[in-house]
Amino acid sequence: MWIEKLPWCFLIHCIWLGVMGVDASSWTAEVPSSVSGLQGSCIVIPCSFNYPEPKINPSEFTGIWFKDTYEVIYHPDSSNAITDYRGRTELVGNLRQKNCSLRIDPLHHSDKGPFTFRIEIKDYNKASYTKHRVSIAVSSSPDPPSLSVREEVKVGEVVSASCSVSHSCPSDPPLLTWSHSGTPSIQSRQQTNSQWEETLTLTFRSSIADNNQPLVCTAAYKGGMTVSSSKTINVKYAPVDVMVEGVSSVKEGDTVELRCSSDSNPAAHSYRWHNSRGPLPTTGPTLTLENVTRLTEALYCTAINTEGQVPSSPLNLNVEYPPEIKVGSACTSDISMVTCLCIVDSEPPSTVEWSLPAGHLPSTRVEMHGSVAMVTLKRALGFSETVHCHANNTQGNATLSFTVPTNDKMFMLYVSIGITAFVVVIILIPMSACLLTKKGGRSHSDQPVTSMQDMDAAKCASSDPSTLRKKQKDTSSEINTNYYTNDHLYSNMEAEEDDPCECYGGDDAVYGNM
């Protein structure tokens, strides 16, 4: 009767011990004494067993796992397992191949064990491997990934980085990701003590942007837990973004300090300064220019480190100075218009205005050529005798006055030109008449010019030449009468008696004795 009051599990345990005692040397199992797993993830307990070979092949195997309190945590019929383990345990090994591996998913913090495997072979025998128990070390957080990467590289080199984690859940390994783009490669392999290793390798070409930036690998486990590891890469590169820094504008005559800046790894250890004419006697990162003028040339600097040397783009200083009205500024005029040009050199560009004593005048045209302004004024002649050009900027001002030709002065000019032209005409007319006269009649000291004209007219009237020739002779005679009254003027000139009306052509000797 007392036997009936014993717990049923205790009776089963006694039976198992009896079975094991029958032939203990042939009923063996191999399991690790302890395995590690992450709470919330899964765990697989590796297990293999052996038994004495029966004379006939067994037809059915039943594998059972139980706790040391003889509570069943796995049974093919889940109703035989205690409630806490129903649906969480699974036999993943093939019993016919003597594999008794057990999976627990998800793993609870209370799943510490120890656990024991039991085999039941139908129509043969059954045994519990109580001497081969396994315990579980449940952790609440995973270990960080292990990183391997060369931490100092040159820009442009290929980098290979690997990230590895150990885990106990081969069916749902952790998801590994890198913070950097590149070509990934995944690899899984089984380790000892029921652990697996997951490795993600990444290859990429290093750039300046990678310098001093963390390379992060993150592992995301089943159950939602994540953990990361990182390493910082030191990328060496020659100077980039080399530039001359300083004030953008400076007054002429001031002193200015300029600095050469760059981005490089390692930092630049020396500098060179130069302009278009050659190097400047400065090797440091700063350059001081005294008494800056508007003629100061563009400046360059070169930054140098162990990886190379790179020049900057030019810096053109904006030198400010007051207006200067240049040579070439003047007023000119034609018959009816006055044009005034004012040439102003200044920085910043000046405001240029024209004025009369009575007020301002609007400019006709403004042309800009760098720092030089060319301002034109066009007005009708006679508006004033004086006009002023005013130039003004932030650095100062300048004024130049121009004398403009007036109407009275131009009138006198025109009168002078007219008188001169008239005198020239008066002189040229008799000379032309002389040229037209080839031969003339002989004059007599006791005969007036008018008798000579009458006689010539009579000869011309009785002759046969055309009327045109008569008109020509008459015209020549009139010209002689009007401007030459001394009959001795032609005293040495002779005319041919056979043609006294001939007026054109003739001997060049007509003037020989004049």
C-alpha positions in Angstrom: 0.0 0.0 0.0 2.8 2.4 0.7 4.1 1.9 -2.8 0.9 3.4 -4.2 1.5 6.5 -2.1 4.9 7.2 -3.7 5.1 9.8 -6.5 4.7 8.3 -9.9 7.8 10.0 -11.1 9.9 8.4 -8.3 8.7 5.0 -9.5 9.7 5.8 -13.1 13.0 7.0 -11.9 13.6 3.6 -10.1 12.6 1.7 -13.2 15.1 3.8 -15.3 17.8 3.1 -12.9 17.1 -0.6 -13.1 17.2 -0.5 -16.8 20.4 1.4 -16.8 21.9 -1.1 -14.5 21.2 -4.0 -16.8 23.8 -3.1 -19.3 25.1 0.4 -18.4 28.2 0.1 -20.5 26.3 0.1 -23.8 23.7 2.8 -23.0 25.8 6.0 -23.4 25.1 9.6 -24.4 27.1 12.7 -25.3 25.9 16.1 -24.2 27.8 19.2 -23.1 27.7 19.8 -19.4 26.7 23.4 -19.9 25.5 25.6 -22.8 24.9 29.3 -23.0 22.0 31.0 -24.5 20.4 34.5 -24.8 17.1 35.2 -23.1 14.4 35.6 -25.7 16.4 33.9 -28.4 16.6 30.2 -29.0 19.0 27.5 -27.9 19.9 24.1 -29.3 21.3 21.5 -26.9 23.5 19.1 -29.0 22.9 15.4 -28.0 23.9 12.0 -29.3 23.2 8.6 -27.8 24.0 4.9 -28.1 22.4 1.6 -27.2 23.1 -2.1 -27.6 22.1 -3.1 -31.1 19.1 -5.4 -31.0 18.8 -8.5 -33.2 16.0 -6.9 -35.3 15.8 -3.3 -36.4 13.7 -1.2 -34.0 10.4 -0.1 -35.5 9.7 3.0 -33.3 11.8 5.4 -31.2 10.5 7.8 -28.6 12.7 10.6 -27.2 11.9 12.4 -24.0 13.6 15.2 -22.1 13.0 16.0 -18.5 14.3 18.1 -15.7 16.1 16.8 -12.6 12.8 17.0 -10.8 11.5 14.5 -13.4 9.2 17.0 -15.0 8.9 16.3 -18.6 9.9 19.3 -20.8 9.6 17.5 -24.1 7.5 14.6 -25.3 6.2 13.8 -28.7 2.8 14.1 -27.2 3.0 17.7 -25.9 0.2 17.0 -23.4 2.7 14.9 -21.4 5.0 18.0 -21.0 4.5 20.5 -18.3 2.7 23.6 -19.2 5.6 26.0 -19.2 7.4 24.1 -22.0 4.5 23.2 -24.2 5.2 24.7 -27.7 8.7 25.9 -26.7 10.6 22.6 -27.1 11.3 20.6 -30.2 13.4 17.5 -30.9 15.6 18.5 -33.8 17.7 15.4 -34.0 16.9 12.2 -35.9 16.6 9.4 -33.3 17.2 6.7 -35.9 20.6 8.3 -36.5 21.1 8.5 -32.7 20.8 12.3 -32.6 18.8 13.6 -29.7 19.4 17.3 -30.0 16.8 19.6 -28.3 15.7 23.1 -29.3 14.1 25.5 -26.8 12.5 28.6 -28.4 12.2 31.2 -26.9 14.6 30.7 -24.0 13.4 31.8 -20.6 15.5 32.9 -17.7 14.2 29.9 -15.7 15.4 27.4 -18.3 18.5 26.5 -16.4 18.1 22.8 -16.0 19.8 20.4 -15.5 18.1 18.4 -18.2 18.3 14.7 -19.0 17.5 12.7 -22.2 15.5 9.4 -22.2 15.1 6.9 -25.1 12.3 4.4 -25.5 12.7 1.7 -28.2 9.4 -0.1 -29.0 9.6 -3.9 -28.5 13.1 -3.6 -27.3 14.1 -1.5 -24.3 14.2 2.0 -22.8 16.8 4.0 -20.8 17.4 7.4 -19.1 20.9 8.9 -19.4 20.9 10.3 -15.9 24.7 10.5 -15.8 24.8 12.8 -18.8 23.0 16.0 -17.8 23.3 19.4 -19.3 22.7 22.9 -17.7 21.9 26.2 -19.5 23.6 29.5 -18.6 20.9 32.1 -19.6 22.2 35.7 -20.3 20.0 38.7 -20.3 22.2 40.6 -22.9 24.5 39.4 -25.7 28.2 40.1 -26.0 29.2 42.8 -28.4 30.5 41.8 -31.9 34.1 41.2 -32.4 35.6 43.5 -35.1 38.7 43.1 -37.2 39.9 45.9 -39.5 43.1 47.7 -40.5 42.7 51.0 -38.7 45.3 53.1 -40.6 45.0 53.2 -44.4 45.7 55.6 -47.3 43.0 57.2 -49.2 41.8 55.1 -52.1 43.0 51.8 -50.6 40.7 48.8 -50.3 39.6 48.1 -46.8 38.4 44.6 -45.6 36.5 44.6 -42.2 35.0 41.6 -40.5 32.3 41.4 -37.7 31.7 38.2 -35.8 29.3 37.1 -33.1 28.7 33.8 -31.2 25.2 32.5 -30.7 23.2 29.4 -29.8 20.4 29.6 -32.3 21.5 28.3 -35.8 18.0 28.4 -37.2 17.6 32.2 -36.4 21.2 33.6 -36.3 21.7 37.3 -35.5 21.3 39.8 -38.3 24.6 41.6 -38.8 24.8 45.0 -40.5 27.5 47.6 -41.2 27.2 51.4 -41.0 29.3 51.7 -44.2 28.3 50.8 -47.8 30.4 48.2 -49.6 30.4 44.6 -50.7 29.2 42.2 -47.9 29.9 38.5 -47.5 28.3 36.3 -44.8 29.7 33.1 -43.3 28.4 30.7 -40.6 30.2 27.9 -38.8 29.6 25.7 -35.8 31.9 25.9 -32.8 32.3 23.8 -29.7 30.0 23.8 -26.7 26.8 24.2 -28.8 27.8 27.6 -30.1 27.8 28.9 -33.7 29.7 31.9 -35.1 28.2 34.3 -37.6 30.7 36.5 -39.5 29.9 39.4 -41.9 32.9 40.7 -44.0 32.7 44.1 -45.8 35.1 45.4 -48.4 35.1 49.0 -49.6 37.5 51.7 -51.0 38.5 54.2 -48.4 37.8 57.9 -48.9 38.5 61.2 -47.1 35.0 61.0 -45.7 36.0 57.8 -43.8 38.7 59.5 -41.8 38.1 59.6 -38.1 34.6 58.2 -38.7 33.4 55.1 -36.6 32.9 51.9 -38.6 30.0 50.3 -36.8 28.8 46.7 -36.9 25.4 45.9 -35.3 24.0 42.5 -34.4 20.2 42.1 -34.0 19.2 38.9 -32.2 15.9 37.0 -32.2 13.8 38.5 -29.6 14.6 42.1 -30.4 18.0 42.6 -28.6 20.7 44.5 -30.5 24.3 45.2 -29.7 27.0 47.1 -31.6 30.8 47.5 -31.8 32.8 50.1 -33.7 36.3 51.1 -34.7 37.7 54.4 -36.1 39.7 54.4 -39.3 42.6 56.7 -39.8 42.7 57.6 -43.5 45.8 59.5 -44.6 45.5 61.9 -47.5 47.2 64.9 -49.2 45.9 68.4 -48.5 42.5 69.3 -50.0 40.4 72.5 -49.9 43.5 74.6 -49.8 42.6 78.3 -49.7 43.9 81.7 -48.7 41.8 83.2 -46.0 41.7 86.8 -44.8 39.7 90.1 -45.1 38.0 90.5 -48.4 38.5 94.2 -48.6 41.3 96.5 -47.4 42.1 100.1 -47.7 45.1 101.2 -49.8 48.1 101.6 -47.5 46.8 99.3 -44.8 48.5 96.1 -43.5 46.7 92.8 -44.0 47.3 89.3 -42.6 46.4 86.3 -44.7 46.2 82.6 -43.6 46.6 79.4 -45.6 44.0 76.8 -44.6 43.6 73.2 -45.7 42.2 69.8 -44.8 44.8 67.0 -44.7 45.8 64.0 -42.7 48.3 64.3 -41.2 48.1 68.1 -40.9 50.3 70.2 -43.2 53.8 70.7 -41.8 54.9 73.5 -44.1 53.6 76.1 -46.6 54.8 78.0 -49.6 53.5 81.5 -50.7 53.8 83.0 -54.1 52.3 85.4 -56.6 52.5 85.5 -60.4 56.2 86.7 -60.3 57.5 84.0 -58.0 57.8 82.8 -54.4 57.5 85.0 -51.4 59.9 84.7 -48.4 57.4 83.1 -46.1 57.1 79.4 -45.1 54.5 79.6 -42.3 50.7 79.3 -42.5 50.3 83.2 -42.3 51.5 86.0 -44.6 51.6 89.7 -43.6 51.4 92.3 -46.3 52.3 95.9 -45.4 51.3 99.1 -47.3 48.9 97.3 -49.6 48.4 99.1 -53.0 45.9 98.7 -55.8 48.6 97.0 -57.8 48.9 94.1 -55.4 48.9 90.9 -57.4 46.9 87.7 -56.8 48.3 85.5 -54.0 48.6 81.7 -53.8 49.7 79.3 -51.0 50.7 75.6 -51.2 50.0 73.2 -48.3 52.5 70.3 -47.8 52.2 67.1 -45.7 53.7 63.6 -45.9 51.1 62.6 -48.5 51.7 65.4 -51.0 51.4 69.1 -51.7 48.5 71.0 -53.2 48.3 74.7 -54.3 45.3 77.0 -53.5 43.2 79.0 -55.9 44.3 82.6 -56.2 43.2 85.3 -53.8 42.6 88.7 -55.4 42.6 91.4 -52.7 39.9 94.0 -53.1 42.0 97.2 -52.4 39.8 100.2 -51.9 41.0 103.7 -52.8 39.4 107.2 -53.5 38.4 108.4 -57.0 41.1 109.6 -59.4 40.1 111.5 -62.6 42.5 110.2 -65.2 44.3 111.9 -68.1 42.1 111.8 -71.2 39.1 113.4 -69.5 38.2 116.4 -71.7 35.4 118.2 -73.7 35.3 118.3 -77.5 32.8 119.9 -79.8 31.6 119.9 -83.4 29.3 122.4 -85.2 26.3 122.0 -82.9 27.2 119.5 -80.1 29.6 119.4 -77.1 30.8 116.0 -75.8 32.5 115.7 -72.4 34.2 112.5 -71.2 35.2 112.0 -67.5 37.4 108.9 -66.8 37.4 107.9 -63.1 39.5 105.2 -61.5 38.3 104.1 -58.0 37.4 101.2 -55.8 34.6 100.7 -55.0 33.3 102.3 -58.3 32.4 105.9 -57.9 29.2 107.8 -58.4 29.9 110.3 -61.1 27.9 113.4 -61.7 28.0 116.5 -64.0 27.1 119.9 -62.9 26.8 123.5 -64.0 26.8 126.6 -61.8 23.1 126.4 -61.9 22.7 122.7 -61.0 23.3 119.0 -62.0 23.2 117.5 -65.5 22.3 113.9 -66.3 25.0 111.7 -67.8 24.4 110.5 -71.4 26.3 107.2 -71.1 28.2 105.3 -68.4 30.7 102.5 -69.3 32.4 100.3 -66.6 35.8 98.7 -67.3 36.8 97.0 -64.0 37.5 99.8 -61.6 37.4 102.5 -64.3 34.2 104.4 -65.1 33.9 106.3 -68.4 31.0 108.8 -68.1 29.9 110.8 -71.1 27.9 114.1 -71.3 26.4 115.3 -74.6 24.8 118.7 -74.8 23.9 121.3 -77.5 26.6 123.9 -78.1 26.3 127.0 -76.0 24.9 125.7 -72.8 27.7 127.0 -70.6 31.4 127.9 -70.6 32.3 125.6 -67.7 31.1 122.1 -66.7 32.2 120.1 -63.6 32.8 116.3 -63.2 32.3 115.1 -59.6 33.3 111.5 -58.5 32.5 110.1 -55.1 32.9 106.8 -53.3 33.3 105.5 -49.7 37.0 106.4 -49.7 36.8 110.0 -50.9 35.9 112.3 -53.8 37.4 114.2 -56.7 36.3 117.1 -59.0 37.5 118.3 -62.4 36.3 121.4 -64.3 36.1 121.6 -68.1 36.0 124.7 -70.3 33.3 124.3 -73.0 33.4 126.3 -76.3 30.5 128.9 -76.5 28.4 130.2 -79.4 30.3 133.6 -79.6 33.6 131.9 -79.9 32.2 129.6 -82.6 30.7 132.5 -84.5 34.1 134.2 -84.6 35.6 131.0 -85.8 33.1 130.7 -88.5 33.6 134.4 -89.6 37.4 133.9 -89.8 36.9 130.8 -91.9 34.6 132.7 -94.2 36.9 135.6 -94.7 39.8 133.3 -95.4 37.8 131.5 -98.0 36.7 134.7 -99.7 40.3 136.0 -100.0 41.4 132.7 -101.5 38.7 133.0 -104.2 39.6 136.5 -105.0 43.2 135.5 -105.6 42.4 132.4 -107.6 39.9 134.0 -110.1 42.4 136.2 -112.0 44.9 133.4 -112.0 42.3 131.3 -113.7 41.6 134.0 -116.2 45.3 134.2 -117.1 45.5 130.5 -117.6 42.5 130.6 -120.0 44.2 133.3 -122.1 46.7 131.8 -124.5 47.5 134.9 -126.6 46.4 138.5 -126.4 46.7 141.7 -128.7 49.5 144.1 -128.4 48.7 147.1 -126.2 49.8 150.6 -127.0 50.7 153.1 -124.4 48.7 155.8 -126.1 45.5 153.7 -126.5 43.0 153.0 -123.8 41.8 149.5 -123.0 38.3 150.2 -124.1 39.4 151.0 -127.7 41.2 147.6 -127.7 38.0 145.9 -126.7 36.0 147.5 -129.5 38.6 146.6 -132.0 38.7 143.0 -130.9 34.9 142.8 -130.9 34.8 144.0 -134.5 37.4 141.4 -135.5 35.4 138.7 -133.8 32.2 139.9 -135.4 33.6 139.7 -139.0 35.3 136.3 -138.4 33.7 132.9 -138.9 34.2 131.2 -135.5 31.1 130.0 -133.7 29.2 132.2 -131.2 30.6 130.2 -128.3 34.1 131.3 -129.2 32.9 134.9 -129.3 31.3 134.6 -125.9 34.5 133.2 -124.6 36.5 136.1 -126.0 34.1 138.6 -124.6 34.2 137.1 -121.2 37.9 137.1 -121.1 37.9 140.8 -122.1 35.5 141.6 -119.4 37.6 140.0 -116.7 40.6 141.9 -117.9 38.7 145.1 -117.8 37.4 144.6 -114.3 40.6 143.8 -112.6 43.5 145.1 -114.7 43.5 148.8 -115.6 47.2 149.4 -116.5 47.7 148.9 -120.2 51.4 148.3 -119.5 50.5 145.0 -117.8 50.5 143.1 -121.1 53.2 145.3 -122.8 55.3 142.2 -123.6 52.5 139.9 -124.6 51.8 139.3 -128.4 48.8 138.0 -130.2 48.7 136.3 -133.5 47.2 138.6 -136.1 45.4 135.8 -138.0 43.2 134.8 -135.0 42.6 137.6 -132.5 39.6 135.7 -131.0 41.6 132.7 -129.9 41.1 132.4 -126.0 42.1 128.9 -125.1 45.4 127.0 -125.3 48.6 128.6 -126.5 52.2 129.1 -125.6 53.3 128.8 -122.1 55.7 131.7 -122.7 52.9 134.1 -122.4 54.0 134.8 -118.8 57.7 134.8 -119.6 58.2 138.5 -119.1 55.5 139.3 -116.6 
